[in-house]
Amino acid sequence: MRLTAVYLFMAIVIVLLFTVPTLMFPESLNAKVSVVAFYDVGNTGGWDIITLNVTNPSSRPLYPIIIVYFNGIGKRWVISSNVTFMAPFVNVIAVRPHSWALINVSAPSPLYVIPPGALVYVQVYNMSTFDSVTSSVYRAPQEARPIIVNPCFTLRYYSDLYGSLVPWYWAIAITPGTRLFYLNNTLYVNGTAYFYQETFINDINVSVVGVNSKVFFHNGIITVMVKNGYVKCVEVEP
């Protein structure tokens, strides 16, 4: 009986010798990440979505958090194929063991769109182990800016100055008491507001889609005026 107890104790010790180190020191992250492509989906004049190739050679799933660095700034980008306005707290995807995945990530705000020609690198953190891996440094492609950046006012960010969401890339001037707000992806103005954008050409014909809104073009600057109405898009006419 005593001998059986000794054998049982030794068996438990052997199991613990193999399992405790595994639990205390999990398999380190041996993943690889590379940038496959850059995209300007929102007509931002920069790169708002990039495609990554993430390889996971380990025996455990990889739950990546993506950090994109450029110009000395690192921000968590969102695993999504759509331009976003605020990064959700939980945004999970799994790269299976001994496999790879192409992952699209989008800028968490138009304020963090990658400028053309910027030096970029990516870090991938594993949510389950808190290990990380870093990509090589890439130079974002040079790009000819579109004639109008954010022509349909859909890209927006929160402005402390105006206390509301405002359209990305457009300079703004409002009369006292004017309120800006978005409804169903459309920019509404309660009061009078002017939106300005400088273009790189001197002669275009433009029109505006909206209610109680007008558009003017002078000396390379587009001006949109909205008074108690809404604006959906500024279009370049042939």
N, C-alpha and C positions, 0 to 999 in steps of 0.2 A: 504493500500500500504506500509505504514511504517512498519506494523507488518510483512508483507511478507518479506521485506528486512531484518528484524531482524532474522526471521527464516532461511533465506538463509545464512546469516552471521554465525549463530550458526552451521549450517550444515557444512559449509566450515571449521570452527574451529575444529569440531569433526573429520572430515576426516584428517585434518593435524595432529591432535594429534596422530592418529594411523599410519599415513604414514611416517611422518618425523623421528620418532625414528627408524623405520625400515630401512630407507635410510641411516641415519647417523650411526646407530649401527647394521650392518647386523648380521645375525645369525652366531655365532662363529663356528669354525671348530670342529666337534665332531667325526672326522673320527678315524679309527684304521688302523694300518699298521703292518704287520708281515712278516718275511722272511720265505718263504716256501722251497726254494731249492737253492743250489749253483751249477754252471756248469763251466767246463773248455772246452769251445767250440773250442778255438783257439790253444789248446795244449801249453798253456802258463806256465804250472807248478803252476798256481794259479787259482783264480776264476774270470772269466771275465764276467759272466752273472749270475744274481740272479733273482729269481721269487718272487714277492711280492703279498700278499693278502691285498688289500685296501678296507675297508668297509666305505661306506658313508651313515650314518643314517639320514642326514639332508634332508631338503626339496629342496635343490638347487644342481645343478650339481657340481661335484668336478673336477677341472682341475689341476692335480697334477704336481708339479716339484719335482723330486726325488733327494735328497742329500744323498750320502752314505759316512759314516765315518768309518775309521779304522786307527790305529796308529796315532791318533790325526789329521788326514787329512780328510777334507770333500770336496767332489767333486760332481758336478751335473752329474748323470748318464743318459744315453740316453734310452728313452722308445723304445726298439728295441730288436729283437731276434738275431741280428748279432753283432759281435765284430766290433766296430767302431774305427775310427782314430781321429775324431774331433767331439765334440758335436755340433749339429746344434743349432742355436739360437732359432728357433721355433720347438717344438716337442710336439704336443698337443694330449692328449687323455682325454676323459670325463668319469668319474664314475657317473652313473645316481643316482638321489636321491633314498634313501631307498634301496640301492643295494650294491653289492660288485663286484670286478673284480680282476682277476689274471693278473698281469702286469710283463712282462719281461723287465729288464733294463740291459744295457751293459755298460762296462767301457768306459769313453770318450776317453781313450788312453791306449795303453798297459802299459804305465808308472803307471797307477792306478789300475792294476789288484790286487785283494785282495790276500795276501799271505796265505798259509795254516796255520790254527791255530790262525789267527788274530781275535781280538775282533771287532765286526761290529755292528753298529746300523744305522738306516735309519730315515731321516726326510722327511715328505711330506708337501710341501707348496701348498696352493691353489692359483692359479694364479688370481682368481677373488676376493679374500678377503685378501690375503697376510697373512692369519693365517697358523699355522703349527702344526703338530702332530709328535711325536717321538716314534719310536718302542722300544721294549726291546733290550737289548744287547745280541748278539749272538756270538758264537765262530765258525769261519769258519772251516769246516772239514779239518782234515789232509789228505794229498793226496800224493801218490807215484808219483814223477815227471816222466813225459814221458822220454823215452830214449833221444829223440831230442826235444827240445823246439822250437816251430815255424819252423818246418822242411821245409815248403814251402815258407818261407820269406814273407808271406802275411800280417802278423801283422807288422805294421811299425809306426814310429813316426818321427816328424821333429827334426833334429839335427842342432843346430846352428854351431857346430864344422865343419860339412861337408856341411852345407848350402843346405840340401836336405832331403828327406825322407830316413830313413835307417831302416833295419830290426830289430825288437825287439829281445833282448836277445843275439844277436850275437855281439861279439867283432869285431872291424873292423880295418884294416890297409890298406892304399892305397898309391900308388906311387904319386909323385907330378903331378898335372894336371889331375888326374883321376876324372871323374864325375860319380855319381850314380844317377839313376832315375828309376821310375816305369812307366811301360806302360802295360795296360791290366792286372794288378795284377802280373806282372812279373818284377823282378829286373834286370835291365840292367847296365852294367859297360862299360864306355868309358875310357879305360886305363887298369890298373891292380889293383885288390883289393883282399884282403884276409879276410875271415870271419872265426872266431874261436868260438868254444863252448865246454866247458868242460862237460863231461858226468859223470855219477856215476858208470859206469862199465868200465872194462879194456880190453875187447875183443869183438868187434863187427865188422861185415863186412858192409861197407856202400858204396853206389853208389850215383851219382849225375845225375839229369836230367837237361840238359841245353846245351848251345853251347859255345865252347871254355872255358869250366869249368872242373875242376878236384877236387877230394876230397881225403883227406888223414886222417888216424886215427892213432894216436900215443900217448901212455901214457894217455889214457882216453880223449884226446882232438881231436875233429873233426876240420879239416881245409879245407875250400873250397877256391880254387883259381879261379878267373874269369879274363880273359884277352880279352878285346874287344869282349864281348859276353854277355850272360845272364845266370841266374840260376833260375830254377823253383822249384826244390825240392831236398832234401837229403833224401835218403831212406835207411832203415835198411834191409839188405839182410838176408835171412834165414841161 
